[in-house]
């Protein structure tokens, strides 16, 4: 469980950095990463 939470936090940090930099469009990026996070949570549980 520890490794899963660490990976989850790292993924969130990467997404947050991308959001701050603003290199990628926000709407598309958010939808894609939200789908990934929901899928990752389901697979983890």
C-alpha positions as CSV (number, residue, x, y, z in Angstrom):
1,X,0.0,0.0,0.0
2,X,2.8,2.4,0.7
3,X,4.3,2.1,-2.8
4,X,0.8,2.7,-4.3
5,X,0.3,5.9,-2.3
6,X,3.8,7.1,-3.2
7,X,3.2,6.5,-6.9
8,X,-0.2,8.3,-6.6
9,X,1.4,11.3,-4.9
10,X,4.2,11.5,-7.5
11,X,1.6,11.4,-10.3
12,X,-0.4,14.2,-8.7
13,X,2.8,16.3,-8.4
14,X,3.7,15.8,-12.1
15,X,0.2,16.9,-13.1
16,X,0.4,19.9,-10.8
17,X,3.7,20.9,-12.3
18,X,2.3,20.6,-15.8
19,X,-0.6,22.8,-14.7
20,X,1.7,25.5,-13.3
21,X,4.0,25.5,-16.4
22,X,1.0,25.5,-18.7
23,X,2.7,23.8,-21.6
24,X,-0.2,21.5,-22.3
25,X,-3.9,22.6,-22.6
26,X,-5.7,22.4,-19.3
27,X,-9.1,20.9,-20.3
28,X,-7.8,17.9,-22.4
29,X,-5.0,17.2,-19.9
30,X,-7.4,17.3,-16.9
31,X,-9.9,14.9,-18.5
32,X,-7.2,12.4,-19.5
33,X,-5.4,12.5,-16.1
34,X,-8.8,12.3,-14.3
35,X,-9.6,9.1,-16.2
36,X,-6.2,7.7,-15.5
37,X,-6.5,8.4,-11.8
38,X,-10.0,6.8,-11.5
39,X,-8.7,3.8,-13.4
40,X,-5.6,3.6,-11.2
41,X,-7.7,3.9,-8.0
42,X,-10.0,1.0,-9.2
43,X,-7.1,-1.2,-10.1
44,X,-5.3,-0.4,-6.8
45,X,-8.4,-1.2,-4.7
